[in-house]
Amino acid sequence: MNAEKHGVLRIFAISAVGLITAMFLNGCALAPKAGNDCEKNFAAEGSFFSGKRFITTSVLPGIVPEKAYDSLYKILVSDGFYIQNSDKEKKAISAFQNVNLSDKKAPLNARVEPINGGSKVSLVFIASAGIYTPESGARDAFCRIIARVGH
């Protein structure tokens, strides 16, 4: 192999490593932060046949409940949820998404509570019987929503 070909291959290899590193770092920026109590507090109940209930809570230190509520409301709307009811005083939101290829709705209830100078966000999502929702997908969606609250 002559020096010119070797140099081109070397540049290609360095560029590929740079591209892979950039993709990995970008993925890390979008992933929920390590130690996030959203993941730790996540739970699922039920089954495909009976329906599943997914829940989590997360404490957001330093984010006042009013700001957390307003932010959460905007996030849900921007993520395609339809707001069915909201109560700014109680900091509660009832929303839903339509289920693809079905006339069913998938409800999400959200609540913001004051806690130690910050906010506690609770999310509950219901998947009706016969609607497949993987736990990892629900958990990741919950934690992405909560990670954006107040920002």
N, C-alpha and C positions, 0 to 999 in steps of 0.2 A: 504494500500500500504506500503510495507516495505521500509526502508531507502535506500537500494541499488537501487530499481526500481525508487524511487523518484529522486535519484542522476542522474541516466541515463537519465530520462526525462528532468531534469534541464539542463544537458549538451547538449542534443538534441535541446532544446528550445534556449539556448544561441548560439549554432552553427547556427541554422536557422536564428536567428536575425542577426548574423554576416554576413552570406551569402547574405541575402536580402540587408543589408546595403552596402556591397561591390558591389553588382549588381547596386544599385541605384547610388552610387558614380561614378562607371564606366560609367554609362549612362550620368551622368551630365558632365563628362569630355569630352564626345563625342558630346554633344549638343552645339549649338552655344551659346556664352556668352551672358548674359543678357545685354540689352542696346545696342546691336550690331545694327548699323544703316542699315545693310543688311536687316533685318526683317522689320524695319520701312519703308524703301524705296521700298520694294517689291510691285509690282503691276501686275495685270493680265487683259488682254483685250481679247474680243472675246468669242467664245463658242465652244462647241463640234462640232456643225454643220458648223461653219464658220472657225474654226481653232482658236487657242489661242496663244497669245504672252505674255510671262512672262519676266519681267524686274526687275532689281535691281541695286543699286549702293552702294558702301561702301568706306569710307575713311579709309586708313591705315596709320596712323601717323608714321613717322620715317622710313618707308620702301620706299627706292628710287625707282622710276619707272622702272629702268633697272632690279633691283632685283625682283620686283613684276611681271614684264612681264615674265622673265625667269622662275620664280617659277610657275606662272599661266600656262604657256605652258606645263611644266612637269606634273603638276597636271591633266590637261585635258587629256593628253596622257595616264597617269597612270589610269585614271578613264574610259578609253575605248572610248574616243572621237578620231575621225580621223581628223587630221588637213588638211583642204582644202587649206587655204591660211594663211600666217602669214607675218607680216611686223614689224620687230624689231624696225625700225626707228619710225614708227607711233604707235608702241605698240598695234597693232590690230591683233586679231586672229579670223579666221572663221573656225569653226569645225562642225562636225556632228556626230550623233550616228545613227546606223541602228535601225529601229523600228521592234520589234519582230513580226514574222508572217506576214510580209509585205515587199514590195519593197520600202517603203517610208524611207526618211531620216529625222531626227529631227535636224535642224541646231541650233548652238549656236554661237553667236558673242560675243567676249570679247574685252574690250579696257581698257588700263591703261593710266591715265593722271597724270601729276604732279600737286600736290596741297599742299600748305603750308608746304613744306619740307617732304612731304610724297607722297602717291599715292591715286588716286581714281580709283577703279575698277568698271567697268560697265559690266553687263551680260545681254544678250537678248537671249531667247530661244523660238523657234517657234514649236508649235505642230500643224500639219496639220489637216484639217477638218477630223473628224471621228477618231482621235487619242485621247483617253482619258488620260489626265494628270491632276492629282489632284493638286490644287494650293498649298496645304500644302507640298506635295512631291517636287514640283519645288522649293518652297521657302527654304525648308530644304536643298535640294541639293545645291542650290546657296550659302547658308550661310556656309555650310560645305566646299565648294570649297574656298570661300573667307577667311574663318578662317585659312586655311592652307597656304595661300599666304605669302611668305617671311619667312616661318619657316622651 
